[in-house]
Amino acid sequence: MTEERQEQSNAEHQTSNAENVLPEEKQTEQAREDADSTCTVEVEEDLLDSETELGDEAEEVSACVEGDAEIDLYEEQEATIESVVEAVLFASDEPLSEARLAGIVDLSAKQMRQHIETLNEKYRAGGNAFRIEQIAGGYQMLTLSQYNHWLRKLHRARSDSKLSPAALETLAIIAYKQPVIRADIEAIRGVAAGEMIRGLMYKGLVKIVGRAEVLGRPMLYGTTRKFLEVFGLNSLKDLPKIEELKKPPS
């Protein structure tokens, strides 16, 4: 009886050990599953780290691109003093006095002259067909004289700018004798000059500048600023001397 109990106890002990010990194949499969689980966790952690690094790099690149775009936009919109001077003179259809031009650009007269000299140097170096010149007491952007031939063709159709020989003669007398009354103009020309004077006034080349202190106080005539512009003069002092207009002796 005792031997039967002993055999039963040994059988139960072996069964318990058998349940606790896995077969070799099962152990191998379990080990593989554990390894796969560990590998999956490591891969997920690596991916998270990579995404974080890529995210940081993407933010840096985006910030850099946005910064460059803002700089480029600023550079495109940035205007220099010289470009402002150039733009103002280019847009003006009449000479601008030094004081007025300096006031627009917020510079002193000396600084304005320096910037104009710099611009003209750039125009010369670039072979441009224009310069900033002093004319009629101010500054204006003008084409160079060597292009007059083609510019005359451009303006040839403008009949209102044409002057007859008689009108030119009357204008010359007024320019050199101003302020002058009509009687003196007619005495020089030998013919009535009323119609010619009115025509010159209509074209904006002549104006009334006052009245003479003589009997009847007749009107005095003189040239306008437009006269200086049309003939490319800075002031009346630039008019050719009478001696220069005389024909050389044959």
Backbone torsions as a table, in degrees:
resi	resn	phi	psi	omega
1	MET	NA	-40.7	179.6
2	THR	-66.5	-38.4	-180.0
3	GLU	-66.4	-36.3	178.2
4	GLU	-64.8	-40.4	178.9
5	ARG	-66.0	-38.6	-178.9
6	GLN	-65.4	-41.6	179.3
7	GLU	-65.9	-38.8	178.4
8	GLN	-64.5	-41.1	-179.8
9	SER	-64.7	-41.5	179.7
10	ASN	-65.3	-36.9	179.8
11	ALA	-65.4	-41.3	179.0
12	GLU	-65.0	-39.6	179.9
13	HIS	-64.3	-41.4	178.4
14	GLN	-65.9	-37.8	178.3
15	THR	-64.1	-41.0	178.7
16	SER	-63.5	-41.9	179.2
17	ASN	-66.6	-36.2	-179.9
18	ALA	-65.5	-35.9	179.8
19	GLU	-69.9	-32.8	-178.0
20	ASN	-79.8	-21.7	-178.4
21	VAL	-99.5	122.2	-180.0
22	LEU	-81.9	148.9	173.4
23	PRO	-62.5	160.6	-176.8
24	GLU	-60.7	-41.8	-179.4
25	GLU	-64.6	-39.9	-179.4
26	LYS	-67.6	-37.2	177.7
27	GLN	-63.5	-41.7	179.9
28	THR	-63.2	-44.0	179.6
29	GLU	-63.5	-41.0	179.1
30	GLN	-64.6	-40.9	179.2
31	ALA	-63.3	-39.2	179.5
32	ARG	-64.3	-42.3	179.5
33	GLU	-62.5	-42.0	178.2
34	ASP	-63.1	-41.3	179.7
35	ALA	-64.9	-43.2	178.7
36	ASP	-61.5	-40.2	179.7
37	SER	-63.4	-44.4	179.0
38	THR	-62.7	-43.4	-179.9
39	CYS	-63.0	-40.7	-179.4
40	THR	-62.8	-42.1	179.3
41	VAL	-62.7	-43.3	-179.1
42	GLU	-65.8	-40.6	178.9
43	VAL	-64.3	-43.2	179.1
44	GLU	-61.7	-40.7	178.7
45	GLU	-65.0	-40.6	178.2
46	ASP	-63.6	-40.9	179.6
47	LEU	-64.2	-42.0	178.5
48	LEU	-62.2	-42.6	178.4
49	ASP	-63.5	-41.7	-179.6
50	SER	-64.3	-42.6	179.6
51	GLU	-63.6	-37.9	178.6
52	THR	-64.5	-45.0	179.6
53	GLU	-64.7	-43.3	178.8
54	LEU	-64.1	-38.3	178.7
55	GLY	-63.1	-42.2	178.5
56	ASP	-64.1	-43.4	179.2
57	GLU	-64.6	-39.5	179.6
58	ALA	-63.7	-39.7	178.8
59	GLU	-65.6	-40.0	178.9
60	GLU	-64.5	-44.1	179.0
61	VAL	-63.2	-43.7	-179.9
62	SER	-61.6	-44.2	179.4
63	ALA	-63.6	-38.9	179.6
64	CYS	-64.4	-45.5	-179.9
65	VAL	-63.1	-43.9	179.3
66	GLU	-63.6	-38.9	178.2
67	GLY	-64.1	-44.1	178.4
68	ASP	-62.9	-39.4	180.0
69	ALA	-63.5	-40.4	179.4
70	GLU	-66.6	-39.2	178.6
71	ILE	-64.8	-45.1	179.5
72	ASP	-61.1	-42.1	-179.9
73	LEU	-64.1	-39.6	179.7
74	TYR	-66.3	-41.6	-179.1
75	GLU	-65.3	-35.6	178.9
76	GLU	-67.3	-34.4	-176.3
77	GLN	-88.0	-16.3	-176.1
78	GLU	-67.5	133.8	179.5
79	ALA	-119.8	132.8	176.4
80	THR	-86.8	164.9	178.8
81	ILE	-60.0	-42.4	-178.1
82	GLU	-65.2	-39.6	178.8
83	SER	-67.3	-32.3	176.9
84	VAL	-67.6	-44.9	177.5
85	VAL	-58.6	-45.2	-179.8
86	GLU	-61.3	-44.7	-178.3
87	ALA	-64.3	-41.8	-178.9
88	VAL	-64.7	-45.7	-179.3
89	LEU	-68.4	-36.0	179.1
90	PHE	-64.8	-37.2	-176.7
91	ALA	-81.9	-18.5	-177.1
92	SER	-81.6	136.0	178.7
93	ASP	-98.2	10.9	177.4
94	GLU	-146.9	158.8	179.0
95	PRO	-62.1	141.7	177.9
96	LEU	-108.2	128.2	179.7
97	SER	-63.5	157.7	-178.5
98	GLU	-59.3	-42.3	-179.2
99	ALA	-65.3	-41.9	-178.7
100	ARG	-68.1	-42.4	179.9
101	LEU	-65.4	-42.3	178.4
102	ALA	-64.5	-35.9	178.5
103	GLY	-67.4	-37.5	179.9
104	ILE	-66.5	-41.2	-175.2
105	VAL	-92.7	-4.1	-179.7
106	ASP	61.8	53.6	177.7
107	LEU	-132.1	164.1	172.3
108	SER	-79.3	163.2	-179.5
109	ALA	-61.8	-38.0	179.8
110	LYS	-65.3	-45.1	178.2
111	GLN	-62.4	-37.5	179.9
112	MET	-62.3	-44.7	179.8
113	ARG	-63.1	-38.3	179.2
114	GLN	-64.3	-42.6	179.9
115	HIS	-67.7	-35.8	178.2
116	ILE	-66.9	-39.9	176.7
117	GLU	-62.4	-41.7	179.1
118	THR	-63.6	-42.0	178.7
119	LEU	-63.0	-43.9	179.9
120	ASN	-64.6	-33.8	176.1
121	GLU	-65.0	-40.7	177.2
122	LYS	-64.7	-39.7	179.9
123	TYR	-64.4	-41.9	179.0
124	ARG	-64.9	-44.2	-179.3
125	ALA	-65.4	-32.7	-179.6
126	GLY	-88.4	-1.5	179.7
127	GLY	69.2	29.9	-179.6
128	ASN	-70.5	154.6	-176.4
129	ALA	-89.7	11.3	-176.8
130	PHE	-141.3	162.6	176.4
131	ARG	-143.3	164.9	171.6
132	ILE	-94.1	115.7	-174.7
133	GLU	-118.1	155.5	172.9
134	GLN	-85.8	123.9	-178.1
135	ILE	-150.9	136.7	178.7
136	ALA	53.5	38.8	177.7
137	GLY	77.3	12.0	-179.5
138	GLY	-147.8	-169.8	179.6
139	TYR	-110.5	139.4	177.8
140	GLN	-149.1	148.4	177.1
141	MET	-83.8	119.6	-175.2
142	LEU	-128.1	151.8	175.5
143	THR	-78.7	156.7	-179.6
144	LEU	-73.5	155.1	-173.8
145	SER	-63.9	-27.3	-178.4
146	GLN	-67.9	-9.1	178.7
147	TYR	-100.5	6.5	-177.7
148	ASN	-60.5	-35.2	-178.4
149	HIS	-57.7	-45.6	-178.4
150	TRP	-76.8	-33.3	178.8
151	LEU	-69.0	-33.2	176.3
152	ARG	-63.8	-37.6	176.3
153	LYS	-62.5	-37.3	-179.9
154	LEU	-64.4	-40.0	-174.7
155	HIS	-96.7	2.4	-176.6
156	ARG	-61.4	-31.5	-177.1
157	ALA	-76.0	-11.5	-178.3
158	ARG	-83.7	91.4	-175.4
159	SER	-66.8	-25.7	-177.5
160	ASP	-70.5	-16.9	179.1
161	SER	-91.9	-4.9	-179.4
162	LYS	-80.8	142.1	177.7
163	LEU	-122.9	135.1	177.3
164	SER	-73.0	163.0	177.3
165	PRO	-56.0	-37.2	179.7
166	ALA	-67.4	-39.9	178.8
167	ALA	-67.0	-39.9	177.9
168	LEU	-64.0	-39.0	178.6
169	GLU	-64.0	-45.0	179.3
170	THR	-63.4	-42.2	180.0
171	LEU	-64.1	-39.0	179.5
172	ALA	-63.9	-41.0	179.5
173	ILE	-62.7	-44.8	-179.6
174	ILE	-64.3	-41.3	-178.0
175	ALA	-62.9	-42.0	-176.2
176	TYR	-85.9	-24.9	-175.3
177	LYS	-105.0	-4.2	-173.2
178	GLN	-60.4	148.5	-7.7
179	PRO	-72.9	138.3	-173.3
180	VAL	-137.4	145.7	177.7
181	ILE	-91.4	163.4	-176.5
182	ARG	-63.1	-36.2	-178.8
183	ALA	-59.9	-38.7	179.7
184	ASP	-69.5	-36.8	178.2
185	ILE	-63.9	-44.7	-178.6
186	GLU	-68.4	-32.4	178.1
187	ALA	-65.7	-37.6	-179.9
188	ILE	-73.4	-43.9	-176.9
189	ARG	-80.1	-28.4	-179.5
190	GLY	84.6	5.0	178.9
191	VAL	-139.3	166.3	177.1
192	ALA	-62.4	141.3	-175.4
193	ALA	-123.1	3.7	-176.8
194	GLY	-57.0	-46.9	-178.0
195	GLU	-65.7	-40.4	179.4
196	MET	-64.4	-41.9	-179.5
197	ILE	-63.7	-43.0	179.1
198	ARG	-62.6	-39.5	178.4
199	GLY	-64.4	-40.1	178.5
200	LEU	-68.2	-34.9	176.7
201	MET	-68.4	-37.2	179.2
202	TYR	-63.3	-36.7	178.9
203	LYS	-80.5	-3.0	177.2
204	GLY	80.2	16.7	-178.4
205	LEU	-95.1	-20.7	-177.9
206	VAL	-131.5	147.5	178.0
207	LYS	-144.9	163.9	174.8
208	ILE	-81.4	126.8	-176.8
209	VAL	-110.9	-0.4	179.3
210	GLY	155.3	-164.0	177.4
211	ARG	-128.8	142.1	-178.5
212	ALA	-76.0	145.3	179.2
213	GLU	-86.4	59.8	177.1
214	VAL	-133.4	177.4	-178.4
215	LEU	-56.4	127.3	-179.8
216	GLY	86.1	-11.2	179.7
217	ARG	43.9	64.6	179.9
218	PRO	-68.5	159.0	-178.2
219	MET	-73.5	144.8	176.1
220	LEU	-100.6	138.7	-179.4
221	TYR	-113.8	147.3	176.7
222	GLY	-150.1	171.3	-179.5
223	THR	-84.0	162.3	-178.0
224	THR	-104.0	177.3	175.0
225	ARG	-65.9	-34.0	178.7
226	LYS	-62.5	-34.1	176.9
227	PHE	-57.4	-44.6	178.9
228	LEU	-63.7	-41.1	-179.6
229	GLU	-63.3	-47.3	-176.0
230	VAL	-62.6	-38.0	-176.2
231	PHE	-99.1	8.1	173.9
232	GLY	66.1	40.1	-178.9
233	LEU	-110.6	143.3	176.1
234	ASN	-83.3	-35.6	176.7
235	SER	-155.1	172.0	179.4
236	LEU	-64.7	-19.6	177.5
237	LYS	-66.1	-19.9	-179.3
238	ASP	-84.5	-1.0	176.0
239	LEU	-62.7	141.3	177.6
240	PRO	-59.0	144.3	177.8
241	LYS	-69.3	149.3	-178.7
242	ILE	-56.1	-38.8	-179.1
243	GLU	-63.7	-31.6	-179.1
244	GLU	-71.1	-23.2	-176.9
245	LEU	-86.4	-15.3	-179.6
246	LYS	-71.9	143.9	177.9
247	LYS	-67.4	135.7	178.5
248	PRO	-65.6	147.7	180.0
249	PRO	-63.0	138.7	-178.5
250	SER	-79.2	NA	NA
